[in-house]
Amino acid sequence: MYQSECAEYIIPVRDALDVLYGRWKLPIIISLTFGSRRFKQIIEEIPGLTDKSLSKELKELESNQLITRKVYDSFPPRVEYSITEHGRSLSKVINELRDWGNQHRKKIIGN
Amino acid sequence: MYQSECAEYIIPVRDALDVLYGRWKLPIIISLTFGSRRFKQIIEEIPGLTDKSLSKELKELESNQLITRKVYDSFPPRVEYSITEHGRSLSKVINELRDWGNQHRKKIIGN
C-alpha cells in the first residue's frame, strides 16, 4: 500500500536528488554562486575535484539548465561558467544543508 | 587561492552530503518521519528499493544516529525502525528539496 502522503515527499525529493546526485554538483553550484568562474578557478575552490570529474559535472549541470557556458572570442579562446536563475534557486537547499552539516558535525564529532 | 567564504558553505554541505549520500537515505528518512516502520513496510513505500540496499542504508543511517532499531522480544522477534530527533532535524532540508524538486520538474518537463 503506497502511502500517497509519503509519496508527495519522496517523488520530488528523488527528482531533486537525481539532478544533484554525487559529491560535486552542489559544491560547484556554491562556487559559481560567488561569481562566474573559469575551469581552473573552480578546481582551486573545491578540494579533491579532478579535471575529469569537473568536465562531466559541468555538462550535466548545463543540461539541467543550472549553469551556462560562455566562450569568449579571444586567442586562446576563454571559457567562463556562470550560474543561472534556476541554479540560484538552489540557495535555500544549500543553506539548509549547510546548517544541517554544521549541526551534524557538532553532534557526531562534537566540535 | 581557497576562498574562505566559499569554503564556509562547501565544507558543511559536503559533510551533509557524505551522510545523506545516495538515492535512498532521504526517502527512508521521509518514510520513517511518517512513523516507525518494519523492514517490509519501508520497502513497500519506496519504489525500486531492494532488500540488500535497504539493509546497507539502515546500518549507515543508524551509525549516524539518524534512526534507531528496536527488537521486540516476541516469537518470531519483531524489528522496528524509528527516526531520532537528529533524523527529524532533516525536515527543513527535506522540505526545501521537495519544493525545489517540484519547481525543477515544472521548469524542465513543464508539468
Backbone of each chain as ProteinMPNN parsed JSONL, in Angstrom:
{"seq_chain_A": "MYQSECAEYIIPVRDALDVLYGRWKLPIIISLTFGSRRFKQIIEEIPGLTDKSLSKELKELESNQLITRKVYDSFPPRVEYSITEHGRSLSKVINELRDWGNQHRKKIIGN", "coords_chain_A": {"N_chain_A": [[0.889, -1.189, 0.0], [0.884, 1.997, -1.157], [1.85, 4.825, 0.398], [0.27, 7.763, -0.195], [0.69, 10.299, 0.952], [3.312, 10.136, 1.841], [4.546, 9.688, -0.581], [4.208, 12.14, -1.738], [6.303, 13.534, -0.834], [8.538, 11.897, -1.337], [8.755, 11.549, -4.142], [9.249, 14.195, -5.406], [11.578, 14.825, -3.939], [13.25, 12.798, -4.75], [13.429, 13.487, -7.448], [14.895, 15.865, -7.199], [17.247, 14.882, -6.026], [18.162, 13.236, -8.082], [19.052, 15.108, -9.907], [20.966, 16.492, -8.493], [22.775, 14.634, -7.841], [25.607, 13.01, -6.373], [28.986, 13.954, -5.268], [29.887, 16.395, -6.075], [28.27, 18.28, -7.45], [26.674, 20.184, -5.984], [28.731, 21.594, -4.507], [30.002, 22.793, -6.765], [27.967, 24.425, -7.739], [27.768, 26.12, -5.532], [30.296, 27.375, -5.649], [30.007, 28.819, -8.069], [27.976, 30.476, -7.345], [29.212, 32.465, -6.082], [30.18, 33.918, -8.106], [30.998, 34.231, -11.66], [33.137, 31.753, -13.132], [36.309, 30.47, -14.29], [37.437, 27.298, -15.62], [39.756, 26.328, -14.225], [39.649, 27.906, -11.958], [37.433, 26.957, -10.594], [38.262, 24.399, -9.953], [40.308, 25.045, -8.17], [38.865, 25.88, -5.987], [37.526, 23.746, -4.91], [38.424, 21.226, -3.015], [39.928, 18.155, -3.948], [38.521, 17.731, -6.236], [38.671, 16.554, -9.557], [39.981, 17.305, -12.898], [38.715, 15.696, -14.779], [36.341, 14.841, -13.473], [35.15, 17.333, -13.051], [34.67, 18.243, -15.673], [32.704, 16.411, -16.521], [30.636, 16.887, -14.627], [30.042, 19.59, -15.086], [28.915, 19.47, -17.636], [26.564, 17.986, -17.095], [25.284, 19.687, -15.277], [24.846, 21.852, -16.918], [23.107, 20.738, -18.798], [20.864, 20.482, -17.266], [20.082, 23.034, -16.999], [21.216, 24.58, -14.961], [23.571, 25.915, -14.965], [25.482, 28.128, -17.174], [27.565, 28.136, -20.096], [30.074, 30.08, -21.428], [31.817, 31.095, -24.292], [34.534, 33.065, -24.965], [35.561, 35.169, -27.622], [38.467, 35.214, -27.896], [42.08, 34.918, -28.209], [44.207, 32.578, -26.771], [40.896, 31.006, -26.944], [38.611, 31.973, -24.397], [36.913, 30.401, -21.728], [34.025, 30.62, -19.794], [32.123, 29.924, -16.858], [28.836, 30.288, -15.581], [26.275, 30.814, -13.085], [22.773, 30.062, -13.441], [19.46, 31.606, -13.144], [17.794, 29.559, -12.347], [19.637, 27.852, -11.254], [20.454, 29.432, -9.151], [18.192, 29.266, -7.608], [18.584, 27.212, -5.952], [19.535, 28.066, -3.582], [18.199, 28.025, -1.092], [18.047, 25.297, -0.505], [20.776, 24.778, -0.313], [21.513, 26.429, 1.845], [20.068, 25.212, 3.953], [21.263, 22.675, 3.932], [23.854, 23.404, 4.577], [23.518, 24.438, 7.214], [22.527, 22.115, 8.464], [24.665, 20.387, 8.094], [26.662, 21.597, 9.653], [25.443, 21.345, 12.146], [25.258, 18.555, 12.355], [27.956, 17.849, 12.428], [28.715, 18.963, 14.881], [27.178, 17.373, 16.576], [28.037, 14.736, 16.08], [30.848, 14.769, 15.974], [31.423, 16.633, 17.777], [32.558, 19.144, 17.568]], "CA_chain_A": [[0.0, 0.0, 0.0], [1.85, 3.073, -1.311], [1.251, 5.939, 1.127], [0.349, 8.924, -1.079], [1.277, 11.425, 1.692], [4.754, 9.865, 1.839], [4.992, 9.83, -1.971], [4.236, 13.575, -2.048], [7.66, 13.998, -0.497], [9.594, 11.052, -1.905], [8.916, 11.73, -5.605], [10.011, 15.407, -5.744], [12.928, 14.769, -3.345], [14.041, 11.938, -5.655], [13.718, 14.31, -8.636], [15.985, 16.788, -6.846], [18.48, 14.099, -5.814], [18.634, 12.756, -9.392], [19.74, 16.225, -10.578], [22.089, 16.965, -7.669], [23.435, 13.39, -7.415], [27.074, 12.969, -6.357], [29.673, 14.773, -4.255], [30.498, 17.617, -6.611], [27.386, 19.256, -8.107], [26.325, 21.318, -5.104], [29.897, 22.464, -4.325], [30.246, 23.595, -7.984], [26.919, 25.468, -7.733], [28.165, 27.08, -4.493], [31.422, 28.152, -6.179], [29.511, 29.756, -9.097], [27.094, 31.451, -6.685], [30.069, 33.595, -5.681], [30.573, 34.661, -9.315], [31.403, 33.394, -12.793], [34.468, 31.175, -12.899], [36.895, 29.633, -15.327], [37.589, 25.899, -15.218], [40.818, 26.169, -13.209], [39.236, 28.596, -10.724], [36.509, 26.059, -9.879], [39.129, 23.319, -9.432], [41.039, 25.563, -6.996], [37.971, 26.134, -4.844], [36.879, 22.526, -4.392], [39.471, 20.226, -2.772], [39.661, 16.762, -4.338], [37.834, 17.675, -7.537], [39.627, 16.386, -10.67], [39.554, 17.889, -14.177], [37.797, 14.758, -15.444], [35.031, 14.913, -12.804], [34.56, 18.662, -13.27], [34.131, 18.287, -17.048], [31.451, 15.63, -16.557], [29.613, 17.542, -13.804], [29.638, 20.839, -15.758], [27.994, 19.104, -18.743], [25.27, 17.585, -16.526], [24.656, 20.885, -14.697], [24.388, 22.68, -18.049], [21.932, 20.093, -19.428], [19.725, 20.718, -16.353], [19.831, 24.482, -17.005], [21.63, 25.181, -13.684], [24.694, 26.809, -15.28], [25.713, 28.373, -18.601], [28.968, 28.099, -20.514], [30.257, 31.141, -22.428], [33.152, 31.068, -24.916], [34.902, 34.411, -25.409], [36.274, 35.11, -28.9], [39.836, 35.746, -27.75], [43.042, 33.858, -28.548], [43.314, 31.417, -26.993], [39.512, 31.259, -26.52], [38.435, 31.908, -22.933], [35.603, 29.811, -21.423], [33.608, 31.007, -18.445], [30.892, 29.274, -16.404], [28.038, 31.149, -14.703], [25.055, 30.184, -12.569], [21.521, 30.609, -13.983], [18.454, 31.877, -12.102], [17.318, 28.249, -11.871], [20.718, 27.383, -10.369], [20.399, 30.267, -7.938], [17.016, 28.891, -6.789], [19.024, 26.154, -5.022], [20.163, 28.683, -2.405], [17.556, 27.594, 0.161], [18.505, 23.919, -0.254], [22.181, 24.873, 0.096], [21.572, 26.988, 3.208], [19.619, 24.204, 4.917], [22.288, 21.617, 4.004], [24.997, 23.961, 5.332], [23.158, 24.475, 8.643], [22.439, 20.75, 8.999], [26.033, 19.827, 8.109], [27.325, 22.145, 10.851], [24.776, 20.74, 13.31], [25.638, 17.134, 12.403], [29.368, 17.764, 12.836], [28.744, 19.213, 16.331], [26.567, 16.247, 17.302], [28.784, 13.481, 15.907], [32.274, 14.916, 16.29], [31.481, 17.439, 18.991], [33.276, 20.468, 17.509]], "C_chain_A": [[0.927, 1.238, 0.0], [1.272, 4.341, -0.709], [1.389, 7.22, 0.306], [0.978, 10.118, -0.371], [2.805, 11.328, 1.638], [5.304, 10.126, 0.428], [5.07, 11.301, -2.37], [5.593, 14.202, -1.728], [8.7, 13.235, -1.308], [9.819, 11.354, -3.387], [9.678, 13.024, -5.929], [11.419, 15.414, -5.134], [13.827, 13.896, -4.226], [14.393, 12.692, -6.928], [14.906, 15.215, -8.363], [17.298, 16.019, -6.711], [19.044, 13.593, -7.137], [19.426, 13.838, -10.122], [21.019, 16.585, -9.83], [22.994, 15.819, -7.24], [24.953, 13.55, -7.42], [27.651, 14.008, -5.404], [30.007, 16.169, -4.767], [29.515, 18.675, -7.094], [27.059, 20.445, -7.208], [27.548, 22.187, -4.793], [30.215, 23.321, -5.56], [29.226, 24.737, -8.061], [27.299, 26.556, -6.711], [29.285, 27.981, -5.016], [30.907, 29.207, -7.161], [28.534, 30.774, -8.516], [27.892, 32.681, -6.294], [30.584, 34.363, -6.899], [30.991, 33.714, -10.419], [32.839, 32.944, -12.591], [34.974, 30.51, -14.178], [37.156, 28.258, -14.737], [38.575, 25.751, -14.054], [40.412, 26.813, -11.872], [38.305, 27.707, -9.907], [37.318, 24.938, -9.22], [39.814, 23.776, -8.137], [40.145, 25.655, -5.762], [37.427, 24.874, -4.209], [37.912, 21.411, -4.238], [39.047, 18.83, -3.221], [38.995, 16.617, -5.685], [38.843, 17.57, -8.675], [39.085, 17.051, -11.938], [38.488, 17.012, -14.835], [36.388, 14.854, -14.825], [34.366, 16.248, -13.102], [33.959, 18.766, -14.666], [32.77, 17.6, -17.109], [30.331, 16.372, -15.822], [29.118, 18.828, -14.479], [28.657, 20.538, -16.886], [26.609, 18.772, -18.188], [24.532, 18.793, -15.941], [24.103, 21.773, -15.81], [23.127, 22.078, -18.663], [20.682, 20.273, -18.556], [19.472, 22.204, -16.125], [20.201, 25.155, -15.671], [22.811, 26.13, -13.878], [24.716, 27.087, -16.785], [27.221, 28.412, -18.854], [29.15, 29.138, -21.616], [31.692, 31.094, -22.966], [33.449, 32.48, -25.437], [35.818, 34.314, -26.636], [37.655, 35.757, -28.794], [40.799, 34.647, -28.197], [44.064, 33.719, -27.43], [41.899, 31.721, -26.458], [39.362, 31.075, -25.007], [37.025, 31.363, -22.665], [35.244, 30.14, -19.98], [32.262, 30.369, -18.107], [30.159, 30.2, -15.442], [26.802, 30.397, -14.239], [23.837, 30.841, -13.217], [20.579, 30.944, -12.825], [17.959, 30.556, -11.498], [18.354, 27.646, -10.91], [20.689, 28.128, -9.044], [19.248, 29.87, -7.031], [17.354, 27.745, -5.838], [19.543, 26.737, -3.704], [19.528, 28.217, -1.094], [17.985, 26.167, 0.522], [19.935, 23.963, 0.3], [22.296, 25.409, 1.527], [21.16, 25.962, 4.255], [20.646, 23.073, 5.064], [23.502, 22.116, 4.794], [24.694, 23.942, 6.834], [23.127, 23.063, 9.225], [23.825, 20.098, 9.075], [26.803, 20.304, 9.328], [26.77, 21.488, 12.118], [25.215, 19.287, 13.488], [27.067, 16.985, 12.909], [29.469, 17.957, 14.358], [28.238, 17.993, 17.08], [27.481, 15.012, 17.25], [30.24, 13.641, 16.354], [32.464, 15.801, 17.526], [32.349, 18.668, 18.865], [32.649, 21.388, 16.494]], "O_chain_A": [[1.639, 1.507, 0.968], [0.304, 4.887, -1.239], [2.501, 7.717, 0.124], [1.719, 10.881, -0.993], [3.493, 12.324, 1.415], [6.378, 10.704, 0.264], [5.876, 11.681, -3.219], [5.971, 15.241, -2.27], [9.614, 13.822, -1.887], [10.963, 11.409, -3.837], [10.666, 12.969, -6.662], [12.351, 15.947, -5.738], [15.002, 14.201, -4.428], [15.505, 12.568, -7.44], [15.814, 15.326, -9.186], [18.333, 16.451, -7.219], [20.261, 13.524, -7.306], [20.358, 13.534, -10.867], [22.028, 16.937, -10.44], [23.868, 15.991, -6.391], [25.523, 14.141, -8.337], [26.933, 14.818, -4.818], [30.374, 17.041, -3.979], [29.867, 19.853, -7.149], [27.161, 21.594, -7.64], [27.43, 23.412, -4.81], [30.654, 24.461, -5.413], [29.571, 25.868, -8.404], [27.171, 27.749, -6.984], [29.235, 29.2, -4.85], [31.323, 30.364, -7.097], [28.289, 31.817, -9.122], [27.357, 33.784, -6.185], [31.329, 35.332, -6.758], [31.3, 32.548, -10.171], [33.648, 33.636, -11.973], [34.199, 30.056, -15.021], [37.104, 28.067, -13.522], [38.266, 25.131, -13.036], [40.782, 26.331, -10.801], [38.37, 27.698, -8.677], [37.076, 24.582, -8.066], [39.899, 23.034, -7.158], [40.616, 25.522, -4.632], [36.918, 24.915, -3.089], [38.24, 20.728, -5.208], [37.943, 18.379, -2.914], [38.909, 15.514, -6.224], [39.763, 18.383, -8.768], [37.89, 17.325, -12.044], [37.498, 17.508, -15.373], [35.386, 14.937, -15.536], [33.166, 16.303, -13.374], [32.868, 19.31, -14.835], [31.813, 18.132, -17.672], [29.213, 16.475, -16.328], [27.924, 19.125, -14.451], [27.68, 21.264, -17.073], [25.598, 19.214, -18.732], [23.315, 18.916, -16.085], [23.035, 22.37, -15.67], [22.192, 22.8, -19.009], [19.563, 20.221, -19.064], [18.758, 22.595, -15.202], [19.599, 26.157, -15.286], [23.033, 27.031, -13.07], [24.069, 26.393, -17.569], [28.023, 28.68, -17.959], [28.456, 29.087, -22.631], [32.654, 31.057, -22.198], [32.7, 33.018, -26.252], [36.729, 33.486, -26.681], [37.968, 36.714, -29.503], [40.358, 33.547, -28.532], [44.758, 34.697, -27.152], [41.736, 32.6, -25.612], [39.915, 30.144, -24.422], [36.059, 31.8, -23.29], [36.049, 29.962, -19.066], [31.375, 30.281, -18.956], [30.781, 30.828, -14.585], [26.336, 29.469, -14.901], [23.859, 32.036, -13.51], [20.857, 30.612, -11.673], [17.736, 30.457, -10.292], [18.009, 27.023, -9.906], [20.871, 27.55, -7.972], [19.303, 30.102, -5.823], [16.525, 27.346, -5.019], [19.945, 25.991, -2.811], [20.227, 28.033, -0.097], [18.251, 25.859, 1.684], [20.257, 23.267, 1.264], [23.086, 24.9, 2.323], [21.793, 25.839, 5.304], [20.876, 22.573, 6.165], [24.102, 21.373, 5.571], [25.515, 23.486, 7.63], [23.625, 22.825, 10.326], [24.116, 19.349, 10.008], [27.512, 19.526, 9.966], [27.514, 21.128, 13.03], [25.503, 18.839, 14.598], [27.357, 16.105, 13.719], [30.195, 17.234, 15.041], [28.802, 17.616, 18.106], [27.669, 14.331, 18.257], [30.795, 12.77, 17.023], [33.482, 15.744, 18.215], [32.834, 19.201, 19.863], [33.11, 22.515, 16.314]]}, "seq_chain_B": "MYQSECAEYIIPVRDALDVLYGRWKLPIIISLTFGSRRFKQIIEEIPGLTDKSLSKELKELESNQLITRKVYDSFPPRVEYSITEHGRSLSKVINELRDWGNQHRKKIIGN", "coords_chain_B": {"N_chain_B": [[44.126, 29.853, -4.678], [42.2, 29.593, -1.905], [38.927, 30.289, -1.464], [37.738, 31.529, 1.46], [35.138, 32.311, 2.15], [33.588, 30.868, 0.401], [34.31, 28.327, 1.169], [33.105, 28.192, 3.612], [30.604, 27.391, 3.035], [30.947, 25.142, 1.408], [32.282, 23.143, 2.908], [30.562, 22.349, 5.201], [28.29, 21.62, 3.663], [29.324, 19.527, 2.213], [29.842, 17.777, 4.314], [27.218, 17.18, 5.044], [26.275, 15.993, 2.67], [27.937, 13.758, 2.564], [26.839, 12.204, 4.563], [24.234, 11.855, 3.716], [24.475, 10.629, 1.345], [23.654, 9.188, -1.829], [20.758, 7.496, -3.382], [18.814, 6.642, -1.627], [18.779, 7.273, 1.123], [17.508, 9.683, 2.062], [14.793, 9.282, 1.147], [14.196, 7.059, 2.825], [14.388, 8.217, 5.358], [12.285, 10.021, 5.09], [10.126, 8.235, 4.908], [10.194, 7.118, 7.514], [9.666, 9.36, 8.943], [7.001, 9.531, 8.882], [6.272, 7.736, 10.721], [7.116, 4.878, 12.872], [8.548, 1.971, 11.357], [8.398, -1.353, 9.947], [10.773, -3.537, 8.306], [9.777, -4.547, 5.807], [7.659, -2.78, 5.406], [8.928, -0.38, 4.843], [10.181, -0.979, 2.453], [7.93, -1.299, 0.842], [7.1, 1.322, 0.586], [8.936, 2.689, -0.91], [9.578, 2.853, -4.108], [11.543, 0.666, -6.106], [13.522, 0.194, -4.31], [15.726, -2.215, -2.98], [15.929, -5.209, -0.899], [18.567, -5.701, -0.168], [19.854, -3.208, -0.555], [18.388, -1.663, 1.254], [19.051, -2.818, 3.727], [21.781, -2.156, 3.955], [21.663, 0.682, 3.882], [20.117, 1.232, 6.161], [21.841, 0.456, 8.196], [23.911, 2.342, 7.903], [22.502, 4.732, 8.338], [21.781, 4.33, 10.961], [24.285, 4.297, 12.206], [24.953, 6.932, 11.976], [23.298, 8.085, 13.775], [20.703, 8.741, 12.976], [18.523, 7.151, 12.832], [16.81, 4.625, 14.85], [16.98, 1.179, 15.859], [14.818, -1.271, 16.934], [14.37, -4.27, 18.698], [11.801, -6.467, 19.265], [10.824, -8.614, 21.864], [9.422, -10.949, 20.856], [7.946, -13.931, 19.347], [8.068, -14.958, 16.033], [11.006, -12.832, 16.539], [10.317, -9.347, 16.44], [11.263, -6.588, 14.444], [11.743, -3.121, 14.553], [11.99, 0.076, 13.007], [12.845, 3.43, 13.799], [12.683, 7.024, 13.598], [15.149, 9.351, 14.818], [15.523, 12.268, 17.005], [17.574, 13.727, 15.886], [17.48, 12.793, 13.312], [14.984, 13.744, 12.623], [15.594, 16.399, 12.466], [16.267, 16.852, 9.913], [14.14, 17.764, 8.531], [13.806, 20.373, 7.476], [15.69, 20.454, 5.401], [14.632, 18.44, 3.809], [12.099, 19.516, 3.166], [12.863, 21.748, 1.63], [14.196, 20.472, -0.481], [12.071, 19.016, -1.538], [10.356, 21.114, -2.428], [12.077, 22.325, -4.298], [12.473, 20.223, -6.061], [9.896, 19.887, -7.139], [9.647, 22.355, -8.391], [11.757, 22.185, -10.222], [10.911, 20.105, -11.863], [8.679, 21.264, -13.047], [9.926, 23.284, -14.49], [11.679, 21.924, -16.228], [10.275, 19.749, -17.319], [7.819, 20.742, -17.558], [5.436, 20.1, -16.302]], "CA_chain_B": [[43.678, 30.705, -3.54], [40.97, 28.928, -1.496], [38.077, 31.358, -0.968], [37.194, 31.073, 2.747], [33.686, 32.499, 2.161], [33.05, 29.741, -0.363], [34.559, 27.119, 1.979], [32.151, 28.194, 4.722], [29.435, 26.648, 2.555], [31.284, 23.853, 0.787], [32.672, 22.115, 3.893], [29.4, 21.729, 5.859], [27.399, 20.966, 2.676], [29.95, 18.224, 1.892], [29.581, 16.919, 5.485], [25.82, 16.715, 4.95], [26.167, 15.083, 1.507], [28.611, 12.49, 2.901], [25.926, 11.419, 5.41], [22.969, 11.602, 3.018], [24.883, 10.201, 0.014], [22.927, 8.087, -2.477], [19.365, 7.746, -3.773], [17.82, 6.024, -0.76], [18.75, 7.655, 2.542], [16.458, 10.68, 2.358], [13.465, 8.639, 1.083], [13.987, 6.212, 4.031], [14.127, 9.172, 6.456], [10.925, 10.532, 4.853], [9.195, 7.157, 5.281], [10.166, 6.977, 8.983], [9.089, 10.59, 9.512], [5.553, 9.301, 8.982], [6.031, 6.787, 11.807], [8.027, 3.73, 12.9], [8.205, 1.025, 10.272], [9.152, -2.59, 9.831], [11.601, -3.597, 7.095], [8.931, -4.724, 4.611], [6.833, -1.578, 5.209], [9.775, 0.638, 4.198], [10.351, -1.455, 1.067], [6.673, -1.018, 0.111], [6.864, 2.766, 0.387], [9.952, 3.329, -1.752], [9.706, 2.07, -5.334], [12.885, 0.413, -6.632], [14.462, -0.112, -3.228], [15.848, -3.663, -2.767], [16.229, -5.618, 0.481], [20.015, -5.575, 0.055], [20.169, -1.774, -0.395], [17.78, -1.153, 2.486], [19.857, -3.282, 4.872], [23.024, -1.349, 3.999], [21.332, 2.079, 4.197], [19.652, 1.307, 7.55], [23.046, 0.385, 9.071], [24.618, 3.624, 7.816], [21.664, 5.751, 8.99], [21.861, 4.083, 12.407], [25.627, 4.692, 12.693], [24.966, 8.405, 12.022], [22.326, 8.484, 14.801], [19.504, 9.333, 12.348], [17.412, 6.228, 13.123], [17.104, 3.582, 15.837], [16.477, -0.155, 15.527], [14.336, -1.882, 18.177], [13.976, -5.678, 18.53], [10.78, -6.83, 20.249], [11.044, -9.971, 22.358], [8.268, -11.809, 20.525], [8.398, -15.048, 18.511], [9.485, -14.619, 15.829], [11.313, -11.474, 17.016], [9.854, -8.281, 15.536], [12.242, -5.482, 14.428], [11.094, -1.889, 14.102], [12.909, 1.201, 12.825], [12.218, 4.727, 14.109], [13.549, 8.188, 13.378], [15.592, 10.031, 16.044], [15.376, 13.728, 16.923], [18.598, 14.194, 14.943], [16.915, 12.465, 11.991], [13.869, 14.682, 12.388], [16.129, 17.742, 12.19], [16.445, 16.959, 8.461], [12.858, 18.136, 7.906], [13.93, 21.595, 6.656], [16.398, 20.062, 4.174], [13.679, 17.652, 3.011], [11.078, 20.423, 2.615], [13.447, 22.565, 0.545], [14.451, 19.588, -1.633], [10.758, 18.727, -2.144], [9.906, 22.309, -3.176], [12.928, 22.52, -5.465], [12.204, 19.119, -6.992], [8.642, 20.22, -7.843], [9.941, 23.516, -9.249], [12.618, 21.732, -11.318], [10.087, 19.293, -12.769], [7.844, 22.21, -13.835], [10.775, 24.041, -15.429], [12.334, 21.068, -17.228], [9.336, 18.88, -18.028], [6.66, 21.575, -17.879], [4.101, 19.727, -15.696]], "C_chain_B": [[42.272, 30.181, -3.147], [40.068, 29.96, -0.854], [37.397, 30.913, 0.328], [35.673, 31.232, 2.794], [33.014, 31.301, 1.497], [33.166, 28.461, 0.478], [33.57, 27.03, 3.136], [30.862, 27.466, 4.346], [29.838, 25.234, 2.159], [31.577, 22.783, 1.843], [31.442, 21.518, 4.6], [28.432, 21.058, 4.884], [27.981, 19.603, 2.316], [29.748, 17.257, 3.046], [28.179, 16.33, 5.381], [25.685, 15.702, 3.811], [26.821, 13.74, 1.801], [27.691, 11.584, 3.726], [24.697, 10.979, 4.614], [23.186, 11.022, 1.627], [24.0, 9.078, -0.535], [21.452, 8.411, -2.666], [18.366, 7.361, -2.685], [17.696, 6.621, 0.639], [17.629, 8.652, 2.854], [15.056, 10.081, 2.202], [13.174, 7.744, 2.303], [13.661, 7.109, 5.224], [12.688, 9.705, 6.322], [9.905, 9.479, 5.31], [9.069, 7.068, 6.801], [9.649, 8.235, 9.664], [7.586, 10.411, 9.711], [5.229, 8.248, 10.049], [7.003, 5.615, 11.741], [7.564, 2.701, 11.875], [8.972, -0.283, 10.463], [9.821, -2.618, 8.459], [10.721, -3.613, 5.836], [8.082, -3.48, 4.323], [7.631, -0.486, 4.504], [9.937, 0.284, 2.719], [9.113, -1.086, 0.233], [6.541, 0.457, -0.247], [7.839, 3.41, -0.589], [10.212, 2.49, -2.995], [11.167, 1.902, -5.761], [13.901, 0.035, -5.575], [14.503, -1.612, -2.982], [16.153, -3.953, -1.301], [17.707, -5.352, 0.806], [20.385, -4.096, 0.302], [19.629, -1.265, 0.93], [18.586, -1.582, 3.711], [21.09, -2.412, 5.046], [22.705, 0.078, 4.463], [20.899, 2.216, 5.665], [20.844, 1.279, 8.502], [23.749, 1.741, 9.08], [23.843, 4.737, 8.519], [21.733, 5.605, 10.51], [23.209, 4.56, 12.95], [25.747, 6.216, 12.757], [23.878, 8.965, 12.932], [21.074, 9.15, 14.214], [18.278, 8.453, 12.583], [17.813, 5.294, 14.259], [16.426, 2.283, 15.392], [16.071, -0.826, 16.827], [13.861, -3.314, 17.895], [12.987, -6.021, 19.642], [10.91, -8.319, 20.585], [9.814, -10.849, 22.113], [8.808, -12.998, 19.716], [7.554, -15.099, 17.244], [9.734, -13.169, 16.267], [10.891, -10.435, 15.966], [10.858, -7.118, 15.619], [11.565, -4.238, 13.858], [12.118, -0.745, 14.048], [12.174, 2.508, 13.096], [13.224, 5.852, 13.866], [13.924, 8.792, 14.724], [15.326, 11.525, 15.904], [16.381, 14.295, 15.91], [18.121, 13.938, 13.504], [15.812, 13.44, 11.628], [14.378, 16.074, 12.024], [16.417, 17.925, 10.696], [15.189, 17.492, 7.771], [12.983, 19.392, 7.039], [14.632, 21.287, 5.328], [15.418, 19.341, 3.247], [12.62, 18.56, 2.388], [11.619, 21.247, 1.465], [13.724, 21.713, -0.689], [13.136, 19.248, -2.329], [10.297, 19.916, -2.99], [10.75, 22.501, -4.434], [12.682, 21.442, -6.521], [10.941, 19.381, -7.798], [8.887, 21.352, -8.848], [10.756, 23.075, -10.479], [11.808, 20.952, -12.35], [9.253, 20.213, -13.656], [8.699, 22.888, -14.896], [11.261, 23.136, -16.566], [11.293, 20.275, -18.028], [8.047, 19.646, -18.356], [5.366, 21.044, -17.343], [4.198, 19.692, -14.189]], "O_chain_B": [[41.309, 30.294, -3.906], [40.404, 30.473, 0.213], [36.563, 30.008, 0.3], [34.983, 30.408, 3.394], [32.001, 30.792, 1.978], [32.259, 27.63, 0.5], [33.231, 25.937, 3.59], [30.126, 26.988, 5.21], [29.177, 24.258, 2.516], [31.162, 21.635, 1.687], [31.286, 20.297, 4.603], [27.818, 20.046, 5.222], [27.241, 18.636, 2.134], [29.513, 16.068, 2.83], [27.977, 15.135, 5.601], [25.046, 14.664, 3.979], [26.338, 12.7, 1.352], [27.747, 10.359, 3.611], [24.181, 9.878, 4.807], [22.256, 10.921, 0.827], [23.643, 8.144, 0.183], [20.952, 9.433, -2.195], [17.19, 7.707, -2.789], [16.65, 6.502, 1.277], [16.887, 8.466, 3.818], [14.197, 10.342, 3.044], [12.034, 7.68, 2.762], [12.765, 6.8, 6.009], [11.969, 9.824, 7.314], [8.944, 9.797, 6.01], [7.96, 6.954, 7.322], [9.24, 8.192, 10.824], [6.976, 11.04, 10.576], [4.065, 7.906, 10.26], [7.634, 5.374, 10.712], [6.378, 2.575, 11.571], [10.048, -0.311, 11.06], [9.485, -1.835, 7.571], [10.898, -2.802, 4.927], [7.813, -3.156, 3.167], [7.093, 0.247, 3.673], [9.841, 1.149, 1.849], [9.221, -0.63, -0.905], [5.939, 0.803, -1.264], [7.616, 4.53, -1.049], [10.975, 1.525, -2.948], [11.933, 2.866, -5.778], [15.01, -0.393, -5.894], [13.458, -2.236, -2.794], [16.577, -3.071, -0.555], [18.052, -4.857, 1.879], [21.122, -3.776, 1.235], [20.308, -0.53, 1.647], [18.781, -0.789, 4.632], [21.404, -1.983, 6.156], [23.391, 0.62, 5.33], [21.261, 3.183, 6.335], [20.857, 1.995, 9.503], [24.139, 2.234, 10.139], [24.427, 5.577, 9.204], [21.744, 6.59, 11.249], [23.271, 5.156, 14.026], [26.563, 6.736, 13.518], [23.565, 10.154, 12.882], [20.46, 10.006, 14.85], [17.144, 8.928, 12.541], [18.992, 5.179, 14.596], [15.44, 2.293, 14.655], [16.89, -0.942, 17.739], [13.064, -3.548, 16.987], [13.302, -5.882, 20.824], [11.082, -9.161, 19.704], [9.245, -11.416, 23.045], [10.005, -13.057, 19.433], [6.344, -15.28, 17.38], [8.799, -12.374, 16.356], [11.087, -10.628, 14.766], [11.256, -6.709, 16.71], [10.903, -4.293, 12.822], [12.983, -0.617, 14.914], [11.029, 2.683, 12.68], [14.437, 5.654, 13.921], [13.131, 8.76, 15.665], [14.953, 12.0, 14.831], [16.069, 15.229, 15.172], [18.331, 14.756, 12.609], [15.713, 13.902, 10.492], [13.683, 16.839, 11.356], [16.768, 19.022, 10.261], [15.179, 17.653, 6.55], [12.347, 19.482, 5.989], [14.235, 21.781, 4.273], [15.382, 19.605, 2.045], [12.277, 18.399, 1.216], [10.947, 21.435, 0.451], [13.516, 22.164, -1.815], [13.078, 19.194, -3.557], [9.893, 19.74, -4.14], [10.221, 22.801, -5.504], [12.684, 21.719, -7.72], [10.908, 19.131, -9.003], [8.409, 21.319, -9.982], [10.502, 23.509, -11.603], [11.995, 21.116, -13.555], [9.128, 19.983, -14.859], [8.278, 23.054, -16.041], [11.254, 23.538, -17.729], [11.403, 20.141, -19.247], [7.296, 19.289, -19.263], [4.296, 21.435, -17.812], [3.21, 19.407, -13.513]]}, "name": "protein", "num_of_chains": 2, "seq": "MYQSECAEYIIPVRDALDVLYGRWKLPIIISLTFGSRRFKQIIEEIPGLTDKSLSKELKELESNQLITRKVYDSFPPRVEYSITEHGRSLSKVINELRDWGNQHRKKIIGNMYQSECAEYIIPVRDALDVLYGRWKLPIIISLTFGSRRFKQIIEEIPGLTDKSLSKELKELESNQLITRKVYDSFPPRVEYSITEHGRSLSKVINELRDWGNQHRKKIIGN"}
